[in-house]
Structures are given as structure tokens and as C-alpha cells.
């Protein structure tokens, strides 16, 4: 008598594949709509958390399916492996974000000047929806920033304001910062009168040198909202928006250039548009921007 062994069927493995596939498709669509479409960050996070929930449940059922395959050779091994494959991206992104949340302080606004941070030209506005955060940056937040990012400081360059301003513009373009407002840009315009030579004032061969006229004094810079803490009349202030490359999280960026004693000081402020925690991305962007600016202005950087 021939005994035929019929392999049991693992419903857990097949449900795992279905749930993980739903989570993957939901996450991919939400990511595309957030990066390239009109989906806002709060709605994207809500959909992403739902997608991760589907995927985690799929991973749990896939583990059950693999255990059944090992114990009784139940059918569903391919379905379990497929579920793990679909869940890898959403769960991986969630795990990376959770690690950054634990490793970095719960702050959303970082500045190279923690005493008098450069004020916004236009205060960023965003609907918080279900994501809540403190309305203003407290001194405790600045202390947490100093403890977490001690190397995040401003830059002093031994160059004129207009030269440093040109370098900042180039780095802005490379960093994909979209300018939304600016103040005091006229303070950085090169004084062309210092370079102009009037006709007939040059030294001709065989003639006595003529007196070269003294260039006119540069006009006093236009006052920029005097009395605002963190801003002076001669400052150049640029405000823009930056988005992360893959997910498209929005950050507001403020750059302040200040001329002091034949040097130019550059300060940077970066704030996440949503939430109380920027996962360390604000400080990482600020440090990368300043390194790029150092490279652009190589040779005139001071201590």
C-alpha cells in the first residue's frame, strides 16, 4: 500500500505576502505623491505609518510561515520570502528614522549663532495637522543643539562682502535651495567706481604721471529693519527652501552675511517645516553647506 504525503498549506505565509504587498504599494505611492505631488508631510507620514503597519504584520506572518515550513514542510516558503522582500523598503526606512530619532535631540531648528539666531524675513507658515510642536525655540533647545552639534559654528572669511556673497550664491544653487526672500542684497554689490578709470587718467609713455581721482566713498547701506534682534543695517540676509532629495521633507534656510573689520561672517539657520524633531537632518545639511562654502572660498577662510 502506497502512502501519499500531502503537504499542509500555510495560510499565514500567503496572507503575509498580501499584506506586505499592500504596504509596499501604499508606501511607494505616498512617497511619490509627497516628493513630486501635492501630498503634505503630515498626510505622508500618516500613510507611511499605515504602510509600515501592514508590512510589520506581513513580516510576523511570514515568520510563522517559515516556521511551519521548517517544522512540517508546509507550503508557503516562496510567499514568506516574497513578503519579506516587499516589506524591506518601508520597514527599512522606518527603522532608519527610528534610529535617528533616538540618536539626535528633539529639536527642529538649528543655528550657527545660538545667542542671537538670524531672524526670518518671512516667518515660515505650515499647517501642523496632527503633528504638533513648540511654537518657539526655547533656550533649552539651543543648549541641546550645542551639546549634540558642538562643531556647528559660523564661518569668518578674510574677504569682502561681495566676494563671499558670490560664493554663497553658487553654493545655494548647488545645494538646490530655492530663494523665497532676501534683504540687503545691494550691500554686497561690488563698488564699480573703485575699478573704473576715467579717460585720460592713465600714464602715457614719456609723460608725467597724472593725479588719479580718489574713488568715491561707497554709499551707506540701506537700513534693514533696525531694532530687530540678530539683524543689522549692513547685513545681507537670504531666505530659501530646501527639500531632501529622496523623500522631499521641507526645510527653511536662512543665511546671514555680516561684514566686520575687513572680514565677512556667515551664519546659517535651518528649520524643519513640520514636527518637533528633524532627525538630525537640519544640522547635517548646515554642516554640508558650510563645508561646500569653505571649498568655494578656499584661500580666504579665517579662523
Residue pairs with C-beta under 8 A, 6 or more apart in sequence:
7 72
7 73
7 74
7 75
8 68
8 72
8 73
8 74
8 75
9 74
9 75
9 76
10 64
10 65
10 68
10 69
10 74
10 75
10 76
10 79
10 80
11 76
12 61
12 62
12 64
12 65
12 68
12 76
13 61
13 62
13 64
13 65
13 66
13 68
13 69
13 74
13 75
13 76
13 77
13 79
13 80
13 83
14 65
14 76
14 79
15 58
15 61
16 57
16 58
16 59
16 60
16 61
16 62
16 64
16 65
16 79
16 80
16 83
17 58
17 62
17 79
17 80
17 82
17 83
17 86
18 58
19 54
19 55
19 57
19 58
19 61
19 83
20 54
20 55
20 58
20 59
20 62
20 82
20 83
20 84
20 85
20 86
20 87
21 58
21 82
21 83
21 86
22 51
22 54
23 50
23 51
23 52
23 53
23 54
23 55
23 58
23 86
23 87
23 90
24 51
24 55
24 86
24 87
24 89
24 90
26 47
26 50
26 51
26 54
27 47
27 48
27 51
27 52
27 55
27 89
27 90
27 93
28 89
30 39
30 44
30 47
30 48
30 51
31 44
31 48
31 247
33 39
33 44
34 40
34 41
34 43
34 44
34 247
34 248
35 246
35 247
35 248
36 248
39 47
40 127
40 129
41 131
41 249
41 250
41 273
41 274
41 275
42 127
42 128
42 129
42 130
42 131
42 274
43 129
45 131
46 130
48 90
48 93
48 94
51 90
52 90
52 91
52 94
55 86
55 87
55 90
55 91
56 87
56 91
58 83
58 86
58 87
59 83
59 84
59 87
59 91
61 83
62 79
62 80
62 81
62 83
62 84
62 87
63 80
65 74
65 76
65 77
65 79
65 80
65 83
66 77
66 80
68 74
68 76
69 75
69 76
69 77
69 80
97 279
100 279
100 280
100 281
101 277
101 279
103 280
104 148
104 277
104 278
104 279
104 280
104 283
105 141
105 144
105 145
105 147
105 148
106 144
106 276
106 277
107 137
107 141
107 144
107 145
107 148
107 276
107 277
107 278
108 133
108 271
108 272
108 275
108 276
108 277
108 278
108 282
109 117
109 137
109 141
109 269
109 270
109 271
109 272
109 278
109 282
110 145
110 149
110 152
110 269
110 270
110 271
110 278
110 282
110 283
110 286
111 117
111 118
111 142
111 145
111 267
111 268
111 269
111 270
112 152
112 153
112 154
112 155
112 267
112 268
112 269
112 286
112 290
113 154
113 230
113 256
113 267
113 269
114 142
114 145
114 146
116 229
116 230
117 137
117 230
117 267
117 269
118 230
118 231
118 237
118 254
118 255
118 256
118 267
118 269
119 228
119 229
119 230
119 231
119 254
120 239
120 252
120 254
121 181
121 182
121 183
121 237
121 239
121 254
122 180
122 181
122 239
124 252
124 271
124 273
126 250
126 273
126 274
128 274
131 274
131 275
132 276
133 274
133 275
133 276
134 141
134 276
145 152
145 283
148 280
148 283
149 283
149 287
151 287
152 283
152 286
152 287
154 265
154 266
154 267
154 268
155 265
155 266
155 290
155 293
155 294
155 301
156 260
156 263
156 264
156 265
156 266
156 301
156 302
156 303
157 163
157 164
157 263
157 264
157 265
157 266
157 297
157 300
157 301
157 302
158 262
158 263
158 300
158 301
158 302
159 263
159 264
159 297
159 300
160 259
160 262
160 264
161 187
161 188
161 236
161 257
161 259
161 264
162 188
162 189
162 190
163 264
163 297
163 300
164 188
164 257
164 264
164 266
164 297
164 300
165 185
165 188
165 236
165 257
167 293
167 296
167 297
168 238
168 255
168 257
168 266
168 293
170 296
171 289
171 292
171 293
171 296
172 179
172 238
172 240
172 255
174 292
175 242
175 285
175 288
175 289
175 292
176 242
176 243
176 245
177 240
177 241
177 242
177 253
178 240
178 241
178 242
179 238
179 239
179 240
180 239
180 240
180 241
181 238
181 239
182 236
182 237
182 238
182 239
183 224
183 225
183 235
183 236
183 237
184 221
184 222
184 224
184 233
184 234
184 235
184 236
184 237
185 236
185 238
186 221
186 222
187 221
187 222
187 234
187 235
187 236
187 259
188 236
188 257
191 215
191 218
193 215
193 216
194 215
197 212
198 213
200 210
201 210
201 212
201 213
202 210
203 209
203 210
221 233
221 234
222 233
223 233
224 231
224 232
224 233
224 235
224 237
225 231
226 232
226 233
230 256
231 237
231 256
232 258
234 258
234 259
235 256
235 257
235 258
236 256
236 257
236 258
237 254
237 255
237 256
237 257
238 254
238 255
238 257
239 252
239 253
239 254
239 255
240 252
240 253
240 254
240 255
241 250
241 251
241 252
241 253
242 250
242 251
242 252
242 253
242 270
242 285
243 249
243 250
243 251
244 251
244 281
249 272
249 273
249 274
249 281
250 272
250 273
250 274
251 270
251 271
251 272
251 273
251 278
251 281
251 282
251 285
252 270
252 271
252 273
253 268
253 269
253 270
253 285
253 289
254 268
254 269
254 270
255 266
255 267
255 268
255 269
256 266
256 267
256 268
256 269
257 264
257 265
257 266
258 264
258 265
258 266
258 267
259 265
263 302
266 290
266 293
268 286
268 289
268 290
270 282
270 283
270 285
270 286
271 278
271 282
272 278
272 281
272 282
294 301
